[in-house]
Amino acid sequence: MKYRRIVAIIPSDELDHVEEELSAIGVPGMTVGKVSGIGEYRNYYTKDMMSECRRVDVFTEVARTREIVNTIAMAVGKNMKTDGIIAVLPVEEFIHIREYCKDLV
């Protein structure tokens, strides 16, 4: 089975909404991290102009990729520079460690 990694950099205050929407369409899991950076939008109210955001990573089957991308985009999209970005990357291998270790013993 082929997988994709969806990486979304979104405004921190939209994380709860994205989590609710992904849960509503049955996404079984995601990884969230706190990130900061400078992109199209610059935060002129901070010394380094960096914006604090959240990175949401979702690994999914190829067939669900567009549905998940659309869900994230609709959850945060306000047609503003601060909406964030979404990247879709191919996954060469997807391994559940618990299953992998069974084969090694």
C-alpha positions, 0 to 999 in steps of 0.5 A: 500500500502506498502512503503520503505524508501531509505536512501543514503549517497552520496558525496556532489558534486554528489547531483545535478546529483542524483536529476536530475536522480531521477527527470528524472524517476519521483520520486516526492520528496526527503529530503536532509540533510547535514551530516558528518561522518567517514565510509570506507573513512577517510578525512585525511585533516581535524582535525577530519577525517570526510567527509562532505556528503549529505543524500538523503531520498526517500519514495516510493512504494515497486515496485519502490524501486529497480529502485530508488536504481539503479538510485542513485547507477549509478548516483554516482558510480565511484568504489571508497571508497567515493561513499557512501552507500544506505540503504533500510528500511521498513516503517510501516506507511506512512501518509500525514498529510493533509489527516490525519487531515481531519479524526480527525476533 
